[in-house]
């Protein structure tokens, strides 16, 4: 598995107000060494996307609540 992402560190470091904080794009690449038919590989990818908690959280922005107590 290879994961890559695009982000502007100026936003994360707070040096450029106009620069966004966080990733603008994320790319995942899988290099499989298998004799399985493409149909099974496609099925595995679909199931992985469906049940991967991280993938689903990134793909479907969750409700976020922030609170402060003193």
N, C-alpha and C positions, 0 to 999 in steps of 0.2 A: 504494500500500500504506500502510495506517495501522496502527501497532502501539501498543497500550496495555497497561498492566499495573498491578496493584494490589500495593503493598508497604507495609510499615510501616517508615519510616525509623528509628524508635526502635530497632528490632532491629539494623539495619545500622550505626547509630552507636554501639550498645552502651549506650544510656541506659535501656533497659527490658529486663530479663532475660527477661520473659515474652513479649515481642514476637518473632515469628519473623524470621529473616534470610532474605531472598530474596522472590521474587514469589509471591503467593498465587494470582494469576490472570493470564493473558495472553490478549489478544484481538487477532486479526488481521482486518483488513477490506480487501477489494480493491474498487476502483471501476474497472470495466472499460468502456471506450468501444469497443464492438464490435458487429457484426451477426451474430456467430457464434451458432449455435443453442445453447440451454441444454445440450443433450447434450454438446457439445464443451467447454463451460465446465466442466461437472461432471467430465468426463474429465481436463481440465487440473488441476483442483483435486486429484483423486485422485492423479494422477501426481506433483504437487508435494509432497503430503503423504508419499507413499511414498519419494521419492528426495531430499528435502531433508534434509541432514545435521543442521542445527540443529533442525528440527522433530522428527526422529526421536530426537535426543539428549534433547530436553526431554520428549518423549512417553514414551520408554522409558528410564527411569533406568539409566544405565550403571554398571558396576562401577567403583568408585573406590578406588584404593590410594594411601595417603600414606606416605612414608618420609622419614627424616631420616638424613643421614650426616654424620659429623664427621671 
